[in-house]
Amino acid sequence: MSTNSVYLSYNNYFLDYNKDSFIMCVGYGKKYFTAKIKSDILNGFDKCEDTYILENLGVVKKVTYYNKEKTLLITFKADKNGITVLADADIEGVFEYDDSYNILPMRLDKRTHVTRTSLGNGVSKYDNALFDRNQDSAVIIDGSDINFGFDFEKNNYTLFGKCEFTFLFKKDIYAHNFCVPYGKINKNNTFGKMPPVGWMTWYAVKFDAGEKTVLENAKFMSDNLKDFGANTLWVDWEWYHKGFYAASEPLHYVYLQPGPRDDGVDTFNPDKQKYPNGLKYVSDKIKEFGLIPSLWIGFTNETWETDYIKEHPEIVLCENPSWVGIYFYDITHPTYLNDFLPKAMAKVKEWGYDAIKFDTLPICMEMCEKHHEKLYDKSLTTFEAYRNMIKKVRELAGDDTYMLSCAGDNHAVVTWAGDMFDAARVGLDIFEWEEFLHNCAFRAMEFYPMHNVMMYNDPDNVLVREEYNTLNQAISRAVFVSMLGMPVTFGDDLTKLPKERVDVLKRVIPSLDITPKDAISRVDKTKIFITNLVVNKKWENYNVVSLFNTTEEKQQYEVDFDNELELEKGKYHIYDYWNDKYLGIFEDKLNLDFDECETKVLAIRKACDIPQIVSTSRHITQGAAEIEDTFFKDNVLYLEANLVKNDEYKVALFVPDNYKIKDSGKFNVKYEGDIAYLTFTPDATQKYKFEIKF
């Protein structure tokens, strides 16, 4: 510490300010940011004085600079509320995080009807916190005219604005607000940093699933969707279920299978009629298509009195006819934990499946609660028994295996083991449109603050076929999931899907590494559901906004740039993606008309006085998925983009009046007013470099 410094602390809060360099270091236990105070008075000041005041609940130190007839008073305070700095001056600072990837800009104190999201350290003007998902903690900066930024050269967050703010450190944010055991999402799983994209048997073909259908869809996906981002195929529960079973209570399913199966099909033995060559053969074929095989499991119960149950009757907790079967295991029994589960999970690995979807968990917990007195270990609560079982499954699967919890509408299953699962399904089935709204859209919002922080929100399948959707509804389903960065799972027989609906799927994948910007607030339900995605790339900071008419009526809506989109004052280019239309330059508001169930996806970019990209065709984020770099220098627009073979790439380019394209390079050009549409069809899936000369 410098001899010409001001130091103050309270508990773990501290501030160290150098009166000569005007630089302060602020922290809680460790240094969090370094900042410099800026004012004309500090340029050649004549004199500096400081005073010390000890208060009952804190420490106050004041530093006064004198410059001719002007003075600058800086007040520093440390107390239980953190560090407060007050001065009629500006401040610029940089944070000192070693791992900026896991630091998420958020807001902790406001409820909104807009879903605020971020891609690539995206900061918006109303963020007041930097959340550390490594530690479930946040640095909060409370100041009316102070903002976060991100410096790509320093690879860290910055602080700038008026020097009037309070620094506060808060711990256990998710653990406290959601009453859950906190654990950071695992990015070293089967699918890496981005959510999985793939096809699932259940929604597409239900109980008609089998080897033939699976491999036909695997081939279609490999040929048509893999280069766009599809990477997995889920074999769902039909591999050892032939139908729903007779239930003790009425279910909403209309076709119940009377009685259990007794044909030797169980946890260890797939259905030979559906999978004649076995599940290992299927997984090997899926891998040959360049995809990852994933498998549904339901290792808490059986559909009939299997050989294993006959040998170990002591592990059966109860017989309860239900949609999934009859025999439920005692998940606290040592034989179940140390013999059955290891054997069952060994089969999954032997068959070659690299990701699992664990279903039957809600009804398993219901049985444990209902028959608690029959449990082997009655000292455990249902919560403890459930977590012990999932912990065992995680140990057997390994830390790098993607595990999806099929939680349905059970809040406990979604949250109780969120620190051990990679994802959790957040709602019931979503075949019909109303089911999608209530079991996917509105349910996802309840848990969205957890998404990509603790685990992925899994919205279940994206269905786009005409049986359940108009084209507007199909687009709205797909956009809703993709804009929130949730896993995209195709729920249609791809081989029978019309081309225009396959094209919808191509535009929403891959699902990107999108994080929430509100840690504790849940979004209010409205007729027009707004998602405001802040895209922060080295080459550009812009917004992508989706507006989803959740009603089956036409609607009108006025978008507020300040309160809803959090845009700085200025002029913005707006491009309507699905209608492929440049809307123009707007400043404060935008009025939109919506058809029934329509979603509009708008790219919103600050207007410049040089040629600039206003939209691209590859993905609904209009640049974020494929562009690696772009910049304008010496009258040349440079562009690097990862493109897909035979998929025409279209760039909408705004060209100011004082510019004219001289050489479009590889692009063909067509003009519509101020917009030049550049098109190029790649002959391979790879990175391309373009130069457009003006």
Secondary structure, DSSP 4 states (H G I P E B T S, - for coil): --TTEEEEEETTEEEEEETTTTEEEEEESSEEEEEEEE-GGGTT-SEEEEEEEEETTEEEEEEEEEETTEEEEEEEEEETTEEEEEEEEEEEEEE--S-GGGEEEEB-S---SEEEEEESS---TT--EEEETTTTEEEEEE-TTEEEEEETTTTEEEEEEEEEEEEEEEE-HHHHHHTS------SSSTTTTS--EEEEHHHHHGGG--HHHHHHHHHHHHHHTGGGT--EEEE-GGGS-SSEEP-SS--S-S-EEPS---SS-BTTB--TTT-TTHHHHHHHHHHHTT-EEEEEE-TTEESS--HHHHH-GGGEEEEEEETTEEEEE-TT-HHIIIIIHHHHHHHHHHHT--EEEE-SHHHHHHHHHHTGGGSS-TTS-HHHHHHHHHHHHHHHH-TTSEEEEE-TT-HHHHHTTTTT-SEEE-SS---SHHHHIIIIIHHHHHHGGGBTTTBEEE--EE--STTT--HHHHHHHHHHHHHTT--EEE-S-GGGS-HHHHHHHHTT-SPP-EEESBSS--PPP-SEEEEEEEEEETTEEEEEEEEEE-SSS-EEEEEETTTTT-PPSS-EEEEETTTTEEEEEESSEEEEEE-TT-EEEEEEEE--SS-EEEEESSSTTTTTTTEEEEEEETTEEEEEEEE-TT--EEEEEE--TT---SB-TT-EEEEETTEEEEEE--SSSEEEEEEEE-
